[in-house]
């Protein structure tokens, strides 16, 4: 489809008369970003410990947070 055809279709009205609402429950996800200086001892430990356990740092952080959560409960 050419650009001018796409632009033309974008300007045309949409017929929603046969549309159906999807009421399926959807699981939401949250993402958090953590940044470290490259010489930070914590990041060095995290990478080394993840390697020792055969996982990546994200998996290790998830496991450590899960453990902290269970201990706090």
C-alpha positions as CSV (number, residue, x, y, z in Angstrom):
1,X,0.0,0.0,0.0
2,X,1.3,3.4,-0.9
3,X,1.6,6.4,1.4
4,X,-1.2,8.3,-0.3
5,X,-3.5,5.3,0.1
6,X,-2.7,5.0,3.8
7,X,-3.3,8.7,4.3
8,X,-6.6,8.5,2.5
9,X,-7.8,5.5,4.5
10,X,-6.7,7.2,7.7
11,X,-9.0,10.1,7.0
12,X,-12.0,7.8,6.3
13,X,-14.5,7.1,9.1
14,X,-14.4,3.7,10.7
15,X,-17.6,1.6,11.1
16,X,-17.7,0.3,14.7
17,X,-21.2,-1.1,14.4
18,X,-20.1,-4.7,14.5
19,X,-17.3,-4.2,17.0
20,X,-17.3,-6.4,20.2
21,X,-15.8,-5.5,23.6
22,X,-13.1,-7.8,24.8
23,X,-13.7,-8.2,28.6
24,X,-11.0,-10.8,29.1
25,X,-9.0,-10.2,32.3
26,X,-5.5,-9.2,31.3
27,X,-2.5,-9.5,33.6
28,X,-0.6,-6.3,34.0
29,X,3.2,-6.1,34.4
30,X,5.4,-3.6,36.0
31,X,9.0,-2.8,35.1
32,X,11.5,-1.0,37.3
33,X,14.9,0.4,36.2
34,X,17.9,0.3,38.5
35,X,21.1,2.0,37.4
36,X,24.5,1.6,38.9
37,X,27.9,3.2,38.3
38,X,30.2,0.7,36.5
39,X,32.6,0.7,39.5
40,X,29.8,0.1,42.1
41,X,30.7,-2.8,44.3
42,X,27.0,-3.9,44.4
43,X,26.8,-4.3,40.7
44,X,30.1,-6.2,40.6
45,X,28.8,-8.6,43.3
46,X,25.4,-8.9,41.5
47,X,27.0,-9.9,38.2
48,X,29.5,-12.3,39.9
49,X,26.7,-13.9,42.1
50,X,24.4,-14.3,39.1
51,X,27.2,-16.0,37.1
52,X,28.0,-18.3,40.1
53,X,24.3,-19.3,40.2
54,X,24.1,-19.7,36.4
55,X,21.5,-17.0,35.9
56,X,21.5,-13.4,34.7
57,X,21.4,-10.4,37.1
58,X,17.7,-9.8,36.4
59,X,16.8,-13.3,37.5
60,X,18.9,-13.0,40.6
61,X,17.3,-9.7,41.5
62,X,13.9,-11.2,41.1
63,X,14.9,-14.2,43.3
64,X,16.4,-11.9,46.0
65,X,13.3,-9.6,46.0
66,X,11.1,-12.7,46.3
67,X,13.1,-14.0,49.2
68,X,13.0,-10.6,51.0
69,X,9.2,-10.4,50.4
70,X,8.7,-13.9,52.0
71,X,10.8,-13.0,55.0
72,X,8.9,-9.8,55.5
73,X,5.5,-11.5,55.4
